[in-house]
Amino acid sequence: MRGINKVIVLGRMGHDPELKKTVAGRSYTDLNIATNRVIPKGDEWVEVVDWHQIRLWEREAERSIKLLQKGTATAVVGQLRTDTWIGESGEKRSRTYIKGDHFEFVSHPTMNKALKG
């Protein structure tokens, strides 16, 4: 049976995207998107920020450079990925992130108001 691996994140950009290239010449960018949630702490509720690491490739990466900047409300649809490798010191390393398939610039006033709290 095949599983489903779908992630949707709607939040605000933490920094301007920067286009990078792999050794093989593929373009990519790494986005950091913040989402807010509230959790109980004692007798009150406090806001917590979660940061989501997202990698966009090729066309979506190039498009993000033109449309996104720090603070922009953004929706990303993608898949959760975990890469593993052996580090320079011989230790096993891993990184979990979202491989972004598609993103949307969110400009609807209701969405922007909801993201502000």
BELPE-V697070 format. One record per pair of residues at least 4 apart in sequence whose ideal C-beta (glycine too) atoms are under 6 Angstrom apart, sorted by the first residue. I is the first residue (numbers start at 0). J is the second residue. Records with the same first field share a line. If there is no record, write none. Layout:
# BELPE-V697070
I: J + J
This chain:
# BELPE-V697070
4: 78 + 79
6: 77 + 79 + 97
7: 76
8: 32 + 51 + 75
9: 74
10: 32 + 33 + 34
11: 33 + 70 + 72
12: 67 + 69 + 71 + 73
13: 31 + 33
14: 69
15: 68 + 69
16: 28 + 30 + 63 + 64 + 67
18: 26 + 28 + 64
19: 27
20: 24 + 26
21: 25
26: 57 + 60 + 61
27: 54 + 56 + 60
28: 55 + 60 + 63
29: 54
30: 53
31: 50
32: 51
33: 48 + 50
34: 49
35: 46 + 48
36: 47
37: 44 + 46
38: 47
39: 44
40: 45
52: 96
53: 75 + 97 + 99
54: 96 + 98
55: 59 + 60 + 63 + 99
56: 60
63: 67
66: 104
67: 71 + 73
72: 105 + 111 + 114
73: 102
74: 103 + 105
75: 99 + 102
76: 100 + 101
77: 97 + 98 + 99 + 100
78: 98
80: 96 + 98
81: 93 + 95
82: 94
83: 93
84: 92
86: 90 + 92
105: 110
